[in-house]
């Protein structure tokens, strides 16, 4: 199934995508710093165990930030194939798909048989006539 894309529906360029992911990562790391500062302020002000909550958040945020940053912002429908790329036919009917696969397999077997026959013929010719390319030429 072939889809067409308009210029306005194209995904961001790799540079824009990278900049967007970097921006999200920096904001998440800023929240992490705020969690550390909050933990220090909570502990120095009230001397309570509640300071553990921002510390745990500050420990979890880097893992989440890396996963989110590496995931990118591309969805499956954002993938654009260049012009002239091979489009695989996605047949809904299983019989059509099987027929196409059988035809490709048969074409491959035919090509292999042809190459095998050519190699066999070349070997027979060589055995019949020998390799005279390295002999001295007569004058």
C-alpha positions as protocol buffer text, in pm:
chain_id: "A"
residue {
  index: 1
  type: UNK
  ca { x: 0 y: 0 z: 0 }
}
residue {
  index: 2
  type: UNK
  ca { x: 162 y: 322 z: -116 }
}
residue {
  index: 3
  type: UNK
  ca { x: 119 y: 640 z: 84 }
}
residue {
  index: 4
  type: UNK
  ca { x: 189 y: 987 z: -40 }
}
residue {
  index: 5
  type: UNK
  ca { x: 320 y: 1263 z: 180 }
}
residue {
  index: 6
  type: UNK
  ca { x: 269 y: 1633 z: 137 }
}
residue {
  index: 7
  type: UNK
  ca { x: 546 y: 1875 z: 222 }
}
residue {
  index: 8
  type: UNK
  ca { x: 358 y: 1990 z: 532 }
}
residue {
  index: 9
  type: UNK
  ca { x: 324 y: 1638 z: 672 }
}
residue {
  index: 10
  type: UNK
  ca { x: 693 y: 1547 z: 651 }
}
residue {
  index: 11
  type: UNK
  ca { x: 868 y: 1473 z: 980 }
}
residue {
  index: 12
  type: UNK
  ca { x: 1129 y: 1701 z: 1134 }
}
residue {
  index: 13
  type: UNK
  ca { x: 1478 y: 1690 z: 992 }
}
residue {
  index: 14
  type: UNK
  ca { x: 1732 y: 1487 z: 1192 }
}
residue {
  index: 15
  type: UNK
  ca { x: 1892 y: 1809 z: 1319 }
}
residue {
  index: 16
  type: UNK
  ca { x: 1557 y: 1945 z: 1443 }
}
residue {
  index: 17
  type: UNK
  ca { x: 1472 y: 1610 z: 1601 }
}
residue {
  index: 18
  type: UNK
  ca { x: 1808 y: 1599 z: 1778 }
}
residue {
  index: 19
  type: UNK
  ca { x: 1767 y: 1958 z: 1904 }
}
residue {
  index: 20
  type: UNK
  ca { x: 1417 y: 1878 z: 2034 }
}
residue {
  index: 21
  type: UNK
  ca { x: 1540 y: 1566 z: 2215 }
}
residue {
  index: 22
  type: UNK
  ca { x: 1834 y: 1759 z: 2365 }
}
residue {
  index: 23
  type: UNK
  ca { x: 1597 y: 2030 z: 2488 }
}
residue {
  index: 24
  type: UNK
  ca { x: 1374 y: 1772 z: 2660 }
}
residue {
  index: 25
  type: UNK
  ca { x: 1679 y: 1608 z: 2818 }
}
residue {
  index: 26
  type: UNK
  ca { x: 1811 y: 1940 z: 2953 }
}
residue {
  index: 27
  type: UNK
  ca { x: 1471 y: 2023 z: 3105 }
}
residue {
  index: 28
  type: UNK
  ca { x: 1454 y: 1684 z: 3274 }
}
residue {
  index: 29
  type: UNK
  ca { x: 1803 y: 1730 z: 3416 }
}
residue {
  index: 30
  type: UNK
  ca { x: 1697 y: 2074 z: 3543 }
}
residue {
  index: 31
  type: UNK
  ca { x: 1408 y: 1908 z: 3728 }
}
residue {
  index: 32
  type: UNK
  ca { x: 1662 y: 1665 z: 3873 }
}
residue {
  index: 33
  type: UNK
  ca { x: 1872 y: 1953 z: 4010 }
}
residue {
  index: 34
  type: UNK
  ca { x: 1558 y: 2105 z: 4162 }
}
residue {
  index: 35
  type: UNK
  ca { x: 1486 y: 1770 z: 4330 }
}
residue {
  index: 36
  type: UNK
  ca { x: 1835 y: 1766 z: 4485 }
}
residue {
  index: 37
  type: UNK
  ca { x: 1798 y: 2123 z: 4608 }
}
residue {
  index: 38
  type: UNK
  ca { x: 1450 y: 2043 z: 4740 }
}
residue {
  index: 39
  type: UNK
  ca { x: 1581 y: 1740 z: 4929 }
}
residue {
  index: 40
  type: UNK
  ca { x: 1850 y: 1949 z: 5094 }
}
residue {
  index: 41
  type: UNK
  ca { x: 1602 y: 2223 z: 5186 }
}
residue {
  index: 42
  type: UNK
  ca { x: 1345 y: 1974 z: 5323 }
}
residue {
  index: 43
  type: UNK
  ca { x: 1607 y: 1797 z: 5535 }
}
residue {
  index: 44
  type: UNK
  ca { x: 1769 y: 2115 z: 5669 }
}
residue {
  index: 45
  type: UNK
  ca { x: 1437 y: 2278 z: 5746 }
}
residue {
  index: 46
  type: UNK
  ca { x: 1231 y: 1993 z: 5897 }
}
residue {
  index: 47
  type: UNK
  ca { x: 1487 y: 1712 z: 5955 }
}
residue {
  index: 48
  type: UNK
  ca { x: 1237 y: 1456 z: 5828 }
}
residue {
  index: 49
  type: UNK
  ca { x: 1243 y: 1141 z: 5618 }
}
residue {
  index: 50
  type: UNK
  ca { x: 1040 y: 1322 z: 5347 }
}
residue {
  index: 51
  type: UNK
  ca { x: 1374 y: 1434 z: 5200 }
}
residue {
  index: 52
  type: UNK
  ca { x: 1408 y: 1079 z: 5064 }
}
residue {
  index: 53
  type: UNK
  ca { x: 1129 y: 1137 z: 4809 }
}
residue {
  index: 54
  type: UNK
  ca { x: 1312 y: 1405 z: 4605 }
}
residue {
  index: 55
  type: UNK
  ca { x: 1635 y: 1204 z: 4633 }
}
residue {
  index: 56
  type: UNK
  ca { x: 1463 y: 898 z: 4482 }
}
residue {
  index: 57
  type: UNK
  ca { x: 1310 y: 1115 z: 4207 }
}
residue {
  index: 58
  type: UNK
  ca { x: 1652 y: 1262 z: 4136 }
}
residue {
  index: 59
  type: UNK
  ca { x: 1789 y: 909 z: 4102 }
}
residue {
  index: 60
  type: UNK
  ca { x: 1514 y: 789 z: 3867 }
}
residue {
  index: 61
  type: UNK
  ca { x: 1495 y: 1094 z: 3640 }
}
residue {
  index: 62
  type: UNK
  ca { x: 1828 y: 1029 z: 3455 }
}
residue {
  index: 63
  type: UNK
  ca { x: 1717 y: 682 z: 3347 }
}
residue {
  index: 64
  type: UNK
  ca { x: 1384 y: 812 z: 3224 }
}
residue {
  index: 65
  type: UNK
  ca { x: 1550 y: 1110 z: 3054 }
}
residue {
  index: 66
  type: UNK
  ca { x: 1792 y: 891 z: 2859 }
}
residue {
  index: 67
  type: UNK
  ca { x: 1519 y: 654 z: 2747 }
}
residue {
  index: 68
  type: UNK
  ca { x: 1293 y: 940 z: 2637 }
}
residue {
  index: 69
  type: UNK
  ca { x: 1579 y: 1121 z: 2463 }
}
residue {
  index: 70
  type: UNK
  ca { x: 1689 y: 810 z: 2272 }
}
residue {
  index: 71
  type: UNK
  ca { x: 1337 y: 721 z: 2170 }
}
residue {
  index: 72
  type: UNK
  ca { x: 1308 y: 1028 z: 1951 }
}
residue {
  index: 73
  type: UNK
  ca { x: 988 y: 1185 z: 1833 }
}
residue {
  index: 74
  type: UNK
  ca { x: 929 y: 986 z: 1516 }
}
residue {
  index: 75
  type: UNK
  ca { x: 618 y: 781 z: 1483 }
}
residue {
  index: 76
  type: UNK
  ca { x: 583 y: 486 z: 1246 }
}
residue {
  index: 77
  type: UNK
  ca { x: 381 y: 692 z: 1001 }
}
residue {
  index: 78
  type: UNK
  ca { x: 662 y: 954 z: 989 }
}
residue {
  index: 79
  type: UNK
  ca { x: 895 y: 726 z: 795 }
}
residue {
  index: 80
  type: UNK
  ca { x: 932 y: 853 z: 442 }
}
residue {
  index: 81
  type: UNK
  ca { x: 1081 y: 639 z: 168 }
}
residue {
  index: 82
  type: UNK
  ca { x: 1290 y: 816 z: -93 }
}
residue {
  index: 83
  type: UNK
  ca { x: 1176 y: 825 z: -452 }
}
residue {
  index: 84
  type: UNK
  ca { x: 1260 y: 508 z: -636 }
}
residue {
  index: 85
  type: UNK
  ca { x: 1277 y: 297 z: -321 }
}
residue {
  index: 86
  type: UNK
  ca { x: 1152 y: -59 z: -337 }
}
residue {
  index: 87
  type: UNK
  ca { x: 792 y: -79 z: -224 }
}
residue {
  index: 88
  type: UNK
  ca { x: 692 y: -416 z: -85 }
}
residue {
  index: 89
  type: UNK
  ca { x: 344 y: -523 z: -186 }
}
residue {
  index: 90
  type: UNK
  ca { x: 143 y: -598 z: 123 }
}
residue {
  index: 91
  type: UNK
  ca { x: -116 y: -839 z: -8 }
}
residue {
  index: 92
  type: UNK
  ca { x: -418 y: -891 z: 208 }
}
residue {
  index: 93
  type: UNK
  ca { x: -495 y: -1218 z: 35 }
}
residue {
  index: 94
  type: UNK
  ca { x: -260 y: -1491 z: 159 }
}
residue {
  index: 95
  type: UNK
  ca { x: -281 y: -1680 z: -172 }
}
residue {
  index: 96
  type: UNK
  ca { x: -152 y: -1382 z: -369 }
}
residue {
  index: 97
  type: UNK
  ca { x: 139 y: -1340 z: -128 }
}
residue {
  index: 98
  type: UNK
  ca { x: 222 y: -1712 z: -150 }
}
residue {
  index: 99
  type: UNK
  ca { x: 208 y: -1701 z: -531 }
}
residue {
  index: 100
  type: UNK
  ca { x: 447 y: -1405 z: -533 }
}
residue {
  index: 101
  type: UNK
  ca { x: 685 y: -1580 z: -295 }
}
residue {
  index: 102
  type: UNK
  ca { x: 671 y: -1899 z: -504 }
}
residue {
  index: 103
  type: UNK
  ca { x: 740 y: -1701 z: -822 }
}
residue {
  index: 104
  type: UNK
  ca { x: 1041 y: -1531 z: -660 }
}
residue {
  index: 105
  type: UNK
  ca { x: 1171 y: -1865 z: -532 }
}
residue {
  index: 106
  type: UNK
  ca { x: 1130 y: -2024 z: -875 }
}
residue {
  index: 107
  type: UNK
  ca { x: 1310 y: -1734 z: -1043 }
}
residue {
  index: 108
  type: UNK
  ca { x: 1595 y: -1773 z: -796 }
}
residue {
  index: 109
  type: UNK
  ca { x: 1617 y: -2149 z: -860 }
}
residue {
  index: 110
  type: UNK
  ca { x: 1613 y: -2091 z: -1237 }
}
residue {
  index: 111
  type: UNK
  ca { x: 1896 y: -1839 z: -1210 }
}
residue {
  index: 112
  type: UNK
  ca { x: 2100 y: -2077 z: -995 }
}
residue {
  index: 113
  type: UNK
  ca { x: 2043 y: -2360 z: -1245 }
}
residue {
  index: 114
  type: UNK
  ca { x: 2153 y: -2134 z: -1531 }
}
residue {
  index: 115
  type: UNK
  ca { x: 2470 y: -2032 z: -1348 }
}
residue {
  index: 116
  type: UNK
  ca { x: 2545 y: -2394 z: -1257 }
}
residue {
  index: 117
  type: UNK
  ca { x: 2502 y: -2500 z: -1622 }
}
residue {
  index: 118
  type: UNK
  ca { x: 2732 y: -2220 z: -1741 }
}
residue {
  index: 119
  type: UNK
  ca { x: 2998 y: -2319 z: -1489 }
}
residue {
  index: 120
  type: UNK
  ca { x: 2969 y: -2686 z: -1589 }
}
residue {
  index: 121
  type: UNK
  ca { x: 2997 y: -2593 z: -1958 }
}
residue {
  index: 122
  type: UNK
  ca { x: 3304 y: -2375 z: -1891 }
}
residue {
  index: 123
  type: UNK
  ca { x: 3469 y: -2656 z: -1696 }
}
residue {
  index: 124
  type: UNK
  ca { x: 3403 y: -2907 z: -1975 }
}
residue {
  index: 125
  type: UNK
  ca { x: 3547 y: -2667 z: -2233 }
}
residue {
  index: 126
  type: UNK
  ca { x: 3856 y: -2616 z: -2022 }
}
residue {
  index: 127
  type: UNK
  ca { x: 3904 y: -2992 z: -1981 }
}
residue {
  index: 128
  type: UNK
  ca { x: 3856 y: -3050 z: -2353 }
}
residue {
  index: 129
  type: UNK
  ca { x: 4087 y: -2779 z: -2477 }
}
residue {
  index: 130
  type: UNK
  ca { x: 4307 y: -2721 z: -2175 }
}
residue {
  index: 131
  type: UNK
  ca { x: 4437 y: -2392 z: -2053 }
}
residue {
  index: 132
  type: UNK
  ca { x: 4671 y: -2268 z: -2324 }
}
residue {
  index: 133
  type: UNK
  ca { x: 4698 y: -1915 z: -2200 }
}
residue {
  index: 134
  type: UNK
  ca { x: 5028 y: -1981 z: -2020 }
}
residue {
  index: 135
  type: UNK
  ca { x: 5205 y: -2166 z: -2299 }
}
residue {
  index: 136
  type: UNK
  ca { x: 5477 y: -2014 z: -2513 }
}
residue {
  index: 137
  type: UNK
  ca { x: 5346 y: -1883 z: -2837 }
}
residue {
  index: 138
  type: UNK
  ca { x: 5496 y: -2041 z: -3149 }
}
residue {
  index: 139
  type: UNK
  ca { x: 5661 y: -1824 z: -3408 }
}
